[in-house]
Amino acid sequence: MKTEYILTRCIVTIGLVTGSIHAHAYNYNLGRDIKNLLAEGTALSQKYQSARQDMQAIKQNKQALDQTKHDLAVQQSAYDKNAASHRKDIATQNSNIDSLKKQCNDYDDGDNTPGNVNRCNDKIEKINVASKNMRSENQRLMAQNQVLESRTADFNRRVMIWNHDQMLAVSLFNNYSIRLNAWLNRAYAFMNTSDFQNNIPWAHASKRCASDTSNNVTAPEQELSDESRHALDCLRYVEDARKAYYKNAP
C-alpha cells in the first residue's frame, strides 16, 4: 500500500511584518477561523494517528500470520514425511505377513517339526509386535493430522479476518490522509495571511511558527504527521496568546 502526497504548501514566513508588535483590536473573524481550524485539525490529526496505529497493527498481524504459515508448512512437511515412511513400513509388513503365511502354512508333513513350528511362532510373534507398533503409529499420525487440519482451518479463518481488517484499515488511512492533507494546505494558506502573520511577532510565536528547515528524510506518513502537529502548535500558541491578552486588556 502506497499513499502519495502531492502538497503545495506555502512556507510560513516569519519576521517580515513591520511596524508595531502590539496587538490590534480584537479580530473576531480571526479568532473564529483559528478556532475552527484547531477543532477540525485536532480531530483529523487524532483520527489519522489512530488510523496509522491500526495500519501498524495490521502489519504486525501479517507478520504473525506469515510465521504461522511457515510453522504449518514445516509441520505439514514433517507429517508428510512420517506418513510416507509409515505407508512404506505397512507395505513391508504386509509383504512379510504374506511371506510368513506361505512359509508356515505350506510345510509338508515331514517339515512340520517342533523346530520349524517354534521358528514360525517366533516370527509370528515378532510380526504381531510390529503390527501393534504400526497401529499405534497410525493412531499417532491420525491425531497429528487432525491437529494440523484444525490449525490450518484456524489459520485460514484468521487470514479471512485479516484481509477484511486490512481493506478497512487501508481505506480509513487513505481517507484521513487525504482529509488531513487538505486541512493542512488550508491551514498553511491561512497562516500566510497578513491577519495571522501580524499576530505572530507580538505573540512571541516566531519559534513555534517557524518553518521546519531540517533536511531529515522521513516517510510521507510521518511527514504529514509532523507538519500537521507543527501547524496545530502554531495556531494554538497564537490563539492562546490572543485570548490571554484580550482577557486582561483594559
N, C-alpha and C positions, 0 to 999 in steps of 0.2 A: 504494500500500500504506500503510495507516494502522494503527498499533498504539496502542491506547488503554490507559492505565494508570489503574487505579482503586485508589489507595493510601490506606489508612487507617493512617497511621503515627503513633505517639506521639512526642512530642518528648523527646529525652533531656535531662532536667533536671539541670543541674549546680549544685552548691553548696547543695543542700537537706539534705544529710546532716550531722547534727550529731554532736558528740562527738569522740572521738579519731580522728586521721587516721593512726594507726599500723595496720600490717597485723594482721589477726586470724590465728588459727590457719589453717594451710593448708587450703583447701577443695578437696578432690579433685574433687568433683562440678562445682564452678565451673570448675576448670581443664579438666576433661573437656569440658564444654559449650562453653567458649571454643575449645578445640582443634578440636572437631567443626565449630563454626560457621565458623572460619577455613578449615579444609580445604575444606568444601563451598562457602563463599562465594568463595574464591580460585579454585577450579576453574570454578565457574559464571561468575565475572567474566571469566576468561580466554576461555572459550568464547563468552561474549556479545560480547566485544571482537572476537574472530575473526569472529563472525557479522556484526558491524557492518562490518568491513573487507570481507567478502565482498559485503555489500549495496552498499558504495561502489564496489567493482569492477564489480558488475552495472550500476550507474548509469553508470559511465564507459564500459563496453562498449556500453550502449544509446546513448550519445552518439556513439560511433564508428560504430555501425550506422546511426544517423539521418543522419550525414554521408555515409556510403557510399550510402545510399538516395538522398540528394539528388544526389550526384555522378552516380549511374547515371541518374537521371531527366534530368539536364542532358545527359549523353552520348547517351541514347536520343532525346531531343528533337532534338539536332543531327543524329543519324544519320537520323531520320525525315525531317527537312527536306532533307537532302542526297539521300536515296533518292528522295523525291518529285520533286526537281529533276532527278535523273538519269532517272527514268522519263519526265518531260516532254521531256527532251532526246532520248531514244531515239525517242519518238513523232514528234518533229520531224524527226529524222534519217531515219526510215523514210519519212516523207512526202516528204522531199527526194529520197530514192533513187527512190521510185516516180515522182515528177515528172521526175527526170532520165532514167530509163529510157524513159518515154513520149516525152520531148522528143528524146532522141538516137537512139532506135530507130525512130521514126516519120518520119524525114526522107524526103521524096521524092528521087528521083534527082537532081533539079535542085538540091536544098538540101544535098546531100551534098558540100559543097565543103570544101577544105582548111581554110578559116577556121572553118567550123562544126564540123568534126571536132576541130580544136585546142581550140576553146572547150569542147566536150564532154569532151575528155580532161582539160582543166584542172579542170573541175567534178568529174569522176570522181576525180581525184587528191585534191582538197580533201575530197570525201566520204569517201574511203578514210582520209585522215589523221584526220578527225573520228571515223570508226568505230573506228580504232585507239585514239584517246584515250578513247573511251567504253568500250571493252573494258578498258582499264587502270583507269578509274574504277570499272567494275563489279567488277573483282577487288579493288580497294581497299575498296569498300563491303562486299563479301562477307567480307573479312578482318576489317574493323571489326565487322561483325555477329557473327562468331564470337567475337571478344573480348568483346563485350557479353553474349552468351549465356553465355559461361564465367564472367564476372564476376557475372552475375545468378544463375547456379546456385550459385556460391560464396557469394553474399550470402544466398540462401535457406537454404543449409546452415547458415551462421552464425546465422541467425535461429532456426532449429530448436534449435540447441545453446543459444543464449541463453535461449529460452523454458524449456528443461529446467533450465538452471542457475538461472534466476530463480525458478522454482517451488520448487526445492530450497533456495535461499538464503532465501527468504521464510519457508518452513516452519521452517527451523532458527532463524532470527532470532526468529520469534514464539515458538517453543518455549523458547529460552533467555531471552527477555524475561519470559515467564510464570514460569519457574522462578526467575529471579533476583529478580523481584518478590516471589514467595512467600518466598524466603530472606530478603530484606531486611525484610519485615514481621516474620518470626520473630526476626531479629537485633535489630530495634528494640524488640520486646517484651521480649526477654532483657536488653537494655541498660538497660531501665527497671526491672528487678527490684532489690530492695534489696540482694541479694547482690552484684550487679555495681556498683551505684551506690556501695556502701560502699568499693569498691576505687579509685574514680576520684580522690578527693582525695589520699590518701597516695601514689598512683602518679604524682601530678602530671600527670594526663591531662586536666585540665579543658579545655585549649585543643584537644587532639586530639579530644575527645568532645563539644565544644560544638556546639549545633545551628547550622546554617547559617541566618543571619538575612538574607542578601543578598536583594535583590529582583530579581536578574538573571533575565530571562526566557530560558529555554533550551528547546530541543526536548526532547520526552519521552524520547527515547533517550539524550540527553546527561544529562538529569536523573537517569535511572536509573543511568547510569554513574558520575556524580559521587556520588550518595548511597551506592551500594554501596562505592565507594572510601573514602568517609568512614567508613562503618561498619567496614570492614576495618581501616582505620588505627587507629580507636579500640580495637577488640578486640585487635589485635596489640600496640599500645602498652601496654595494661593487662596483658596476659599476659606480655609481655617483662619488665615491671617486677616482676610477681609472681614469675616464675621467678628473676630476678636476686636478689630479696630473700630468698626462701626458700633459695636455694642458699648464700647467705652467712649465713643466720640461725644463731644458736647452737643 
